[in-house]
Amino acid sequence: MAAISMNSPWPPLRWFGLLAGVVILLTLPLWSPSDYITSIATLAIFFAVASTGLNVVYGYAGLLSFAQVGFWGLGAYVSALLVTDHGFSPWTAIACAGVVCVITSLAGGLAALRVSRDAFVVITLSFSLLLQLLARSWTSLTRGAMGIPGLPSPRILAGDTVLLDGNTASGFYWIALGCGALVIAATWWLLRSRIGRAFIAVNLDENLARSQGISVFLHQLSAFALSALIGGLAGALYVFKLGIVDPGIFDIYYAQMMLIIVIVGGAGHFWFVLLMSFVFTALPELLRLAPELRMILFGLVLIITIQFMPQGLGGYLADRRNRMLRRTE
């Protein structure tokens, strides 16, 4: 069962770390040595948002789902098609992509959540693979392996004045940072509300949750839909960074990244998952000249984490802190 934390394991450092992180993120394009570094940070923001969605359904509601990469890709394709085929603005297309992902998750969740948790894992994996197959084979809609190119970059305007232009590395970074911060802050607030606590109660003991009047099915379905919304929004904005979407958006690499980030950060540990998003986005870039080592490194990190820190870094530090407090009492 995933460990769950509503608080930082190191309260004295929490606000200092958060403030330092905010300052670094806000000013990164101003001191970054190149646009390449800024683009890597932008990619980390996308992974942070998508992994937060996976953390909601796995870390808090206790449902291991491989559908996150499917919603990530579905959001990407929906927004791309709405912009290129129907003339939607990028912002309207992104919002519509989120709605489509929620509707899809509710329709799929109504059936998938009525089976065992093991079967749920298989169904969510099959869902992502099916979407990838459709993206490759439904060429009249998706243009198959050719993909959908020519996606415009989003901009933020104030009248006729362009405040942020997504055509520049720094402009897109701040757009992604603003959107990501809104999604993450809203998710954090929701997880600390009664709904979030109900997710945790369902995760810890379904029978006890039912005895307290909590609808297990409804809250699992809500967590699944929320994760789909977050994943879809992240994927929808991500393709405007790429300028093209193709079936590679469903690649298993993205699913592995999201899962490793959540497991190593600690399922149910909100801030550590965000921290690991930046760490695991930077690592592959450091090993770009030896791509085969990236997957080996990921595998080793995952094995070591499961063996020595089964609750992830967040759970490990929380456990250490609790032991220290007991010794001082």
Disulfide bonds with the S-S distance in Angstrom:
none
